[in-house]
Amino acid sequence: MELAARHKTHRYIERENLTSVLNNTKWGRLFSELKSIGCYIDFQRKDIEEEYTNLDIWCSDIYNIFAGCEHIEWLNIRALRNQPRGALVKPKIENNIQSLIKAVSNSGVPYCMHGDGVRIYGYLRIGVSPEWVTT
């Protein structure tokens, strides 16, 4: 990250009184574990300087999601895949949450359950107290 951008990020973190949960090493371990998961996963990401995140949009591009990980406030990850079976039949939903939880646990990164998946925090704001999963 460019020096001026790094200073801007640090000033924002200090001004907002954010608490760091993950460092670059932990993000790297999580990235490695998720790359090798062997099933479909997708992501929602909120960066620290974003006011709003569209919770209807999911992205399955792991390389795009982890770019600039030092800015991630939180990351939702799910392992659900809809498999269409025809126009008149409901799609089959493949749920690989156990594989996802195993990968996250193997990375040693703290996480909490969130909806149909897990949430990983990069930073915590004042008043946010996740219910961490203990392994």
N, C-alpha and C positions, 0 to 999 in steps of 0.2 A: 504494500500500500504506500502511496506517495506520502512524503513527510507532512505536507500541508494538510492533506486529507486525514492523516493519522492524528494530528493535533486537533483538528476540528472534531473528530470523533471523541477523543479524550475529553475535550472541553464539554461536549454534550453529555457524556457519561457523568462527569463531575457535577455539572449544573443540575441534572435531573436526579442526582444521587442514586444512580443505578448500582446494583451489586452484581459483580461478575460471577457466573456459575461455571462456565466452561472457558478453557483457554484453547489456543490453536492445537495443542497436542491432543486434547480430548475430542475436539471436533474432527481431527484427523483419524483417530481411532474409530469414532462413530461412522465416518464416511467409509473407511475400509470394511467394517463389519456389514454395513448396509449394501455395499457394492457386491458382496459375496452371498447375499441372502438367498438368491435362487428363486425368488417369486416376485410377483408384481407388487410394487409399493409406490405410493404417491405422497405428495407433500403440500403443505400450506406453510408459508413463511411470513413472519412479521419482523421487519427491521426496526432498530431502536428509534430511528427518526421518523418513522411512518406514523401518521395520525390514525389511518384506517387501513384495514386489510379486508379484502373481499373474501368472505368465508365460503363462497360458492365456487371458487376457482381452486382446482388442485392441479399440480404439475408433477409429472413423472420423470422429468429430466434431473437426475441426481447431480450431475455436474453443474447445471445452472443453479440449482438450489444451494449447493455448498460453496459457490463462488462468493467471496467476500464474507465468509462465515463470521468474521469479527464484528459484523453489524447485526447479526441475528439476535432478536429479542427472544422469540420463541419459534419453534418448528413443530408443526403437527405432522405426524406420519401415520399412515394407515396402510393396511395390507388387504384391501378389498378389491375384487375385480368382478365386474358384471360380464357374464358370458351370454350374449344373445342366443336365443334358441328358436327364433321365428317371430313373425309379426303378432301372432295371437297368444304366444306362450310367454309367461314372465321369464326374464333372464335368470340364469343360475348365478348365484353370488358365491364366489370363491373367497373364503376368509382364511387368511394365513397369519392371523394375529400372533399365534404362538411362535412362529418363525421370526416375526418382527421383534417380539419381546425377548426371545433368546439372543438375537443379534445385538439389541440395545444393551441387554444385561452383560453380554460378553465384552462389550466395549468399555464397561465400567462407568458409563455416563449416568448421572441421576436422571430419572424420568418420572412422569406421573401418567396415569391413565386419563384419556381425554376422548370422549365420544367413542368412535369405532377404532381408535388407535392409541397412540402415545403422544405426549407433548414433552419436548426437550426445551429447556430454558437456557439461553445464552446469557441473559441478564434478568434480574428481578427488579421491579419497581417497588417503591415504598408501599406497603400494604398488601403486596402479593405474597401469599404463603401457600405454595403448592403442597398437595398431599403426595409426597414422594413414595414411590414403591420401594420397599426394602427387599433385597434379595439375599 
